[in-house]
């Protein structure tokens, strides 16, 4: 099973990716991050996803990201280049 992380999982792209990965037979979403929704569940922020995930938004510096096999950045341009070096270490 591939553990996936989604950074910036509150925008359109992040939510659509979350939906796709939820139905993927070989992937499990390990963590999702959001600066603005940290501490809230995905279902609380997006009621349409109620019953599909019990994940809670973490801050962008969560150590859970280092446990992922793959990380998706669904953030504004250039955001990834500031965070990816820490994740690769």
C-alpha positions in Angstrom: 0.0 0.0 0.0 1.3 3.4 -1.0 1.1 6.0 1.8 0.3 9.4 0.2 0.3 12.9 1.6 -1.4 15.9 0.1 0.0 19.3 0.9 -2.5 22.1 0.5 -5.6 19.8 0.4 -8.2 22.5 0.7 -8.3 23.9 -2.8 -10.1 22.4 -5.8 -7.1 20.3 -7.0 -6.4 19.0 -3.5 -10.0 17.9 -2.9 -10.2 16.2 -6.3 -6.9 14.4 -5.7 -8.2 13.3 -2.3 -11.4 11.9 -3.9 -9.3 10.0 -6.5 -6.8 8.6 -4.1 -9.6 7.5 -1.7 -10.9 5.1 -4.4 -7.4 3.9 -5.6 -6.9 0.3 -4.7 -3.1 0.7 -4.0 -3.1 4.0 -2.2 -4.0 5.2 1.3 -4.0 8.9 2.2 -1.7 9.1 5.2 -2.0 12.9 5.9 -3.4 16.1 4.5 -2.2 19.6 5.3 -3.6 23.0 5.4 -2.4 26.2 7.1 -5.9 27.6 7.5 -7.9 24.5 8.4 -5.3 22.8 10.7 -7.0 20.8 13.4 -10.3 20.4 11.6 -11.5 17.2 9.9 -11.8 17.1 6.2 -15.5 16.2 6.6 -16.1 19.3 8.7 -14.6 21.6 6.0 -16.1 19.6 3.1 -19.4 18.0 4.2 -19.7 16.2 0.8 -16.8 14.0 1.9 -18.5 12.9 5.1 -18.1 9.2 5.5 -15.3 9.0 2.9 -12.4 10.0 5.2 -11.8 10.6 8.8 -8.6 12.6 8.2 -7.8 15.7 10.1 -5.9 18.6 8.5 -2.3 18.9 9.9 0.0 21.9 9.7 2.5 21.9 6.8 5.4 20.9 9.1 3.8 17.7 10.3 6.2 14.8 10.8 3.5 12.5 9.2 4.7 13.8 5.8 8.1 12.0 6.3 6.2 8.7 6.6 4.7 9.0 3.2 5.9 7.2 0.1 4.6 10.0 -2.2 3.6 13.6 -1.5 1.5 15.7 -3.8 1.7 19.5 -3.7 -1.6 21.1 -4.6 -0.3 24.6 -3.6 0.3 27.8 -5.5 3.3 28.0 -7.8 6.7 27.9 -6.2 5.5 26.7 -2.8 6.9 23.3 -3.3 10.4 24.5 -3.9 10.6 25.9 -0.4 9.4 22.7 1.3 10.6 19.8 -0.8 14.2 19.9 0.3 13.2 19.2 3.9 11.1 16.3 2.9 13.8 14.7 0.8 16.3 14.7 3.8 
